[in-house]
Each structure stands twice: as C-alpha cells, then as structure tokens.
Amino acid sequence: MPYSVADVNAVIGELWPLEGASSWDAPGFLAGDPAAPVRRIRLAVDAVAETVDDAIAQGADLLLVHHPLLLRGVTSVAADRYKGAVLTRLIKADCALIAAHTNADVVERGTSGVLAALLGLTGIRPIVPAADGATGIGRVGTLAEPTTLGALAGRLAEILPATATGIRVSGEFDTAISTVALCGGAGDSLLDEPEVLGADVYITSDLRHHPASESRENARVSGGPALIDVSHWASEWLWLDAAAQQLREALPGVEVDVSDLRTDPWDFVVVQ
C-alpha cells in the first residue's frame, strides 16, 4: 500500500516538528485529502503558479514548500486571485500542499545549518538557541581556514544559485574573516545578537537600509561584523536537497525531487 498524505504529513512533522515554528508562522498541512495516496513528492521554496504547474506536470501527489501560502490571512480563495488560483489548481490535480517554514529553519539540517555546512564551518551552533541548546535560529561557526571578505563572497557565489540581485557586501574586500554568523532568509532581526556582533561577518537576506546602515556605523565605533546580503530564495533553496534526502530515507519507495525553478522575484538589474 502506498503512503497517504496523512502518513507523509506525520513524517514531515517528525523531521521538522511544528513545535519549533515561530509563534507568527503558519506551516503545516495546507491543502489536500489526508487519505490520498502519495507516490511522488516535489519540493520548492514557494507555492506560486510556476512551481504548482511544475509539480502537477511532474505528476507529484504532494508539493512541499518552505514558505506557507496562507501565512497572512485571506478572506477569499476564489480562483481569480493568486492564492485561490494556486489552491484550485492543486485541488483539481489531487496534489496536496504542505509547508515547513521556521520549523525547518531551527533544526540541525535546516536552512541555516545547510549553508553553514556548505561553507565548511566548524563548531557550528545556533545564533539564538532553543531550550534544548542544539536547535535554534541562525548559525555561527569558524572557517577551516581564515579568508578575506571578498573571497568569502566569491565562495558564496559558487554555492548559491544565481539571481539577478547577486551578492551585496558591506565591508573592505581584504577584511580578514574567520568567524561567520549566518541566517537563511530574512535575518536583520538578529543584527544585535551577541553571536552576530562577535562574528567577523554576518550573512543573511533582505537587509534593509536602516538596520544595515546602523550596523555598519556601530561596527566602526565599537566593532561588529561585515555584512553579506544574498537572495532570500537562493539562501533557502539550498535546504531543499537536504530535505529531499531525508524524505527519501523516511519514505522508501516514494519518488522525491526538487524543483529548480527560480522563484526569486527579481528578473534583472540595471547597473549605474
């Protein structure tokens, strides 16, 4: 007998427990029939028209995304608007939808943990640990060998999928880097955390002008990290391969694959 949507949802809950999600988050089982069979799972960062059409075209019975489709409240799921259209397509195709968001950020092999491992960091620990001390938001660790800020940015360019906005850096190219703090996705809320302030560089996404400017000025006065700003989508897309492998191990016989569609919202930049 094949696994059901409910079976897969239970496995997802074991790998990325909902108890680890932030209070404002809305991950979990979002759409579908719990009793429906699951033979193929497709993974993507976002539930948007392209990834939904891709999952359906690939014959997926379940789409697992990182970003919850219904994170913010809606009053209608009519098919003449984005979220309703996405849900309508999924339901008509008998493709369930589940999201693992901040609950997938905090675990050891979560969004930040995967990036930290790809950078070869040692002594990896959360920036803000949970009660168990092992899980938590963000990661900080030490490079196997010191490098420069410019070289580290170049290394990130090799690791991350390409996007229109590329990689932005605040700091001198030749700044020596040994200790790295990072947070997959939007992470400017962590700029004042002790582990970030004590690092040589902080890598995250969606850095806004004022928090980045204040961090830069404070670093000049009392010390603090250089900043590297990368694509939100790219920093979290890296997690999908690790998640897919965990699902294959937990669900033998189920086909699990990753969408390579770029859902970063920016298409091009004009350099002045």
C-alpha positions in Angstrom: 0.0 0.0 0.0 1.3 3.5 -0.8 1.8 6.1 1.8 -1.1 8.5 2.3 -0.9 12.3 2.6 -1.5 11.9 6.3 1.4 9.4 6.5 3.7 11.9 4.8 2.5 14.8 6.9 3.3 12.8 10.0 6.9 12.1 8.7 7.3 15.8 7.9 6.1 16.6 11.5 8.8 14.3 12.8 11.6 15.8 10.7 10.5 19.4 11.2 8.3 19.5 14.3 5.7 22.2 14.3 6.6 22.9 17.9 9.8 24.5 16.6 7.9 27.1 14.5 7.8 30.7 15.5 4.5 32.0 17.0 3.7 34.1 14.0 4.3 31.3 11.5 1.7 29.1 9.7 3.4 26.0 8.4 1.9 22.5 8.2 -0.8 20.7 6.1 -2.4 23.4 3.9 -4.5 21.6 1.3 -5.4 18.1 0.1 -7.1 14.9 1.1 -5.4 13.2 4.0 -6.3 9.8 2.7 -5.0 10.3 -0.8 -2.0 8.2 -1.9 1.4 9.7 -2.3 3.9 8.2 -4.8 5.8 11.3 -5.8 6.7 14.5 -3.8 8.0 17.7 -5.3 9.9 20.3 -3.2 10.1 24.1 -3.8 10.7 27.2 -1.8 7.5 29.0 -2.9 3.9 27.9 -3.8 3.5 30.1 -6.9 1.9 29.4 -10.3 5.2 28.2 -11.8 6.1 25.7 -9.1 2.5 24.4 -8.8 2.2 23.9 -12.5 5.6 22.2 -12.4 4.6 19.9 -9.6 1.4 18.9 -11.5 3.3 18.4 -14.7 5.8 16.1 -12.9 2.9 14.0 -11.6 3.5 15.0 -8.0 0.9 13.9 -5.4 2.3 16.4 -2.8 4.1 19.7 -3.0 6.3 20.5 0.0 7.2 24.2 0.1 9.2 26.3 2.5 7.1 29.4 2.5 3.5 28.9 3.8 0.9 30.0 1.2 -1.5 31.2 3.9 0.9 32.9 6.2 -1.2 36.1 6.2 -5.0 35.9 6.4 -7.2 35.9 3.4 -10.9 36.3 3.1 -11.3 34.5 -0.2 -9.7 31.7 -2.1 -11.5 32.4 -5.4 -9.6 31.4 -8.4 -9.5 35.0 -9.8 -6.7 35.8 -7.3 -3.3 34.4 -6.7 -3.7 32.2 -3.7 -7.1 30.9 -4.7 -5.8 30.1 -8.2 -2.9 28.1 -6.8 -5.1 26.2 -4.4 -7.7 25.5 -7.1 -5.0 24.0 -9.4 -3.6 21.8 -6.7 -7.0 20.5 -5.6 -8.1 19.8 -9.2 -4.9 17.8 -9.7 -5.2 15.9 -6.4 -1.9 17.4 -5.3 -1.6 18.1 -1.6 0.3 21.1 -0.2 2.4 21.2 3.0 4.8 23.9 4.2 7.8 23.6 6.5 9.0 27.1 7.4 10.6 28.3 10.6 10.2 24.7 11.9 12.6 23.8 9.1 14.9 26.7 9.9 15.7 25.7 13.5 16.7 22.1 13.1 20.3 20.9 12.7 19.9 20.3 8.9 17.7 23.3 8.4 18.1 26.3 6.1 20.9 27.9 8.1 22.6 24.6 9.1 22.8 23.5 5.4 24.5 26.8 4.4 26.9 26.6 7.4 27.9 23.0 6.4 28.4 24.0 2.7 30.8 26.8 3.9 32.7 24.2 5.9 32.2 25.9 9.2 33.3 24.1 12.4 31.9 24.4 15.9 28.5 25.2 14.5 25.9 26.5 16.9 22.7 28.5 16.8 22.8 32.3 17.0 19.7 32.1 19.2 19.4 28.6 20.7 16.2 27.0 21.7 15.7 25.4 25.1 17.5 22.2 24.0 20.6 24.3 23.1 21.1 22.4 19.8 18.3 23.8 17.7 17.5 27.4 17.1 17.6 30.3 14.7 20.7 31.1 12.6 24.1 29.5 12.9 27.6 30.7 13.8 30.9 28.9 13.4 34.5 29.1 12.3 36.0 28.6 8.9 38.5 25.8 8.5 41.0 28.4 7.2 40.8 32.2 7.5 39.9 34.0 4.3 39.0 37.5 3.2 35.6 39.1 2.9 35.9 39.3 -0.9 37.0 35.6 -1.2 34.1 34.6 1.0 31.6 36.5 -1.1 33.1 34.7 -4.1 32.7 31.4 -2.4 29.0 32.2 -1.8 28.6 33.0 -5.5 29.8 29.4 -6.2 27.5 27.8 -3.7 24.2 29.7 -4.2 22.1 29.6 -7.4 22.4 32.7 -9.5 19.9 35.5 -9.1 19.5 39.0 -10.7 20.4 40.8 -7.5 23.6 38.8 -6.9 25.5 39.3 -3.6 25.9 42.6 -1.8 28.7 43.2 0.6 29.3 45.9 3.3 33.0 46.0 4.3 36.5 46.1 2.9 37.4 43.5 0.3 40.5 42.4 2.2 38.9 42.2 5.7 40.1 39.0 7.4 37.3 36.6 8.1 37.4 33.6 10.5 34.1 33.6 12.4 30.9 33.5 10.3 27.4 34.1 11.5 24.5 33.4 9.1 20.8 33.2 8.8 19.0 31.8 5.8 16.1 34.0 4.8 15.4 37.4 6.3 17.7 37.9 9.3 18.2 41.6 10.1 16.3 41.0 13.4 19.4 39.2 14.6 21.9 42.0 14.0 22.1 42.9 17.7 22.6 39.3 18.9 25.9 38.7 20.8 26.9 35.9 18.4 26.4 38.1 15.4 28.2 41.1 17.0 31.1 38.8 17.8 31.5 37.4 14.3 33.7 38.7 11.6 30.9 38.6 9.0 27.1 38.1 9.1 25.5 36.5 6.0 21.7 36.8 5.6 19.0 38.2 3.2 16.6 41.1 2.9 18.9 43.6 4.8 17.0 46.9 4.9 18.7 50.3 4.6 18.4 51.5 8.2 19.4 48.3 10.1 22.3 47.7 7.7 23.5 51.3 8.0 23.3 51.3 11.8 25.2 48.0 11.9 27.9 49.4 9.7 28.2 52.6 11.7 28.2 50.8 15.1 31.0 48.5 13.7 33.1 51.5 13.0 32.7 52.8 16.6 32.7 49.6 18.7 33.4 46.7 16.4 31.0 44.4 14.7 30.6 42.2 11.6 30.9 42.9 7.9 27.7 42.2 6.1 26.8 40.0 3.2 23.3 40.2 1.7 22.2 37.3 -0.5 18.9 36.4 -2.2 16.3 35.2 0.2 15.1 32.5 -2.2 18.7 31.3 -3.0 19.7 31.0 0.6 16.7 28.8 1.4 16.7 26.8 -1.9 19.9 25.1 -0.7 17.9 23.3 2.0 15.6 21.5 -0.4 18.2 18.9 -1.5 18.9 18.0 2.2 15.1 17.9 2.9 14.5 15.7 -0.1 17.2 13.2 1.0 15.7 13.0 4.5 12.3 12.3 3.0 13.7 9.6 0.7 15.2 7.9 3.7 12.0 8.1 5.7 9.7 7.1 2.9 11.2 4.3 0.9 9.6 3.8 -2.5 8.4 7.4 -2.8 9.9 9.5 -5.5 11.2 12.8 -4.1 12.7 15.5 -6.2 13.4 19.2 -6.1 12.2 22.0 -8.4 15.0 24.0 -10.0 12.6 26.8 -11.0 13.9 30.2 -9.8 11.2 31.9 -7.8 13.3 34.9 -6.7 11.0 37.8 -7.5 13.6 39.9 -9.3 14.3 39.5 -13.0 17.1 41.9 -13.9 19.1 44.9 -12.5 20.4 48.0 -14.2 24.0 48.9 -13.0 24.6 52.6 -12.9 
